[in-house]
Amino acid sequence: MNDILENRLGMYQSVLGHYNLHSAILNTIPVVTLLQTELSGIVTSILNIAGPANSDITGYAVDKQNLRNELTNIILKVSIAYSSWCYVSLNNRKAEFFDESRAMLNYKRDNDVYTYAMDLNTTALLDVAALAPFGVLPADFTALTAKAAQYLAIIKDPKIQKGERAAKLLQMSREFDKASDLIKNRLDHVMKAFMLSHLVIYDSYLFARSIEDTGAITPPDYSGTLLPGIVTMVTNIPYLSSRSFKVKNKGEDFLNACLSNNDTILQGAIMVVEGGNNKQWLSSTFNPDFTANYLLLQNNSPLPLDYEITIEE
């Protein structure tokens, strides 16, 4: 649920809270009671939908990434052996086609990784007897096909989960529209009946329902202060190539940011964020190595500086 919807839900709940506080007087006009009961039902519906609508698909994405890493390991074992044998056999065309690095595989789309694995399996299996000196046996081809099949099965899981969540979000959005329509076009007009007889109650109602337009700021996932010259590990998070990190430098001098395999040493691409600025990068831009789980920051100022990190899956 985004900030706008959170604000609107808070407004609905405030209106219901106002009714409960002044129900003895508000119930003197029966239609107010009916509208509040209807609003309460809509709010309950929103809360029931909110769980599935806000379901975190990160777990599915992480599972897929972990399986991709395992498949990549097997691909590299077979492809390195096969391309080496092809080079020795003077079959340069095949050697170059199957001579892929981990970084190159990391940049392939999900379906392309699966297709590459199956192409490798089909082609290299024809020469399996020659690959034993290079450390590849028939069992490795069995493992390759099995892992590729598992990967194919999980490729669509995050997309399916996103579709389910999108449907729930659409359903929840309709409930929000119903609640806003009830308040703006029905309850607001009925409540005017209390302007003369109970002005304080009417004014407090207007205050409760005015929350709808209040802005909200999403808090950062991580924040803190960096000491001068010190490398700080912000978080240890499972690698996901499509995850993005937004780094905000609240100081006056620049800081370095990176995804590293080591919790104390800057590795991969070292990104610079100038003082007072914020920048955003994908994990794959930071570091294509799937073992780079540590988000590190380094303060290059002689003075402490504050930072904020926002992570988007």
Buried (B, 14 or more C-beta within 10 A) or exposed (E): BEEEBBBBBBBBBBBBEBBEEBEEEBEEBEEBBEBBEBBBEBBEBBEEBBEBBEBEBBEBBBBBBBBBBBBBEBBBBBBBBBBBBBBEEEBEEBBEBBBBEBEEBBEBEBEEBBBBBBEBBEBBBEBBEBBEEBEBBEEBBEBBBEBBEEBBEBBBBBEEBBEBBEEBBEBBBBBBEBBBEBBEEBBEEBBEBBEEEBEEBBEBBEEBBEBBEEEEEEEBBBBEEBEEEEBBEBEEBBBBBEBBBBBBBBBEBBBBBBBBBBEEEBBBBEBEBEBEEBBBBBBBBBBBBBEBBBBBBBBBBEEEBEBBBBBEE
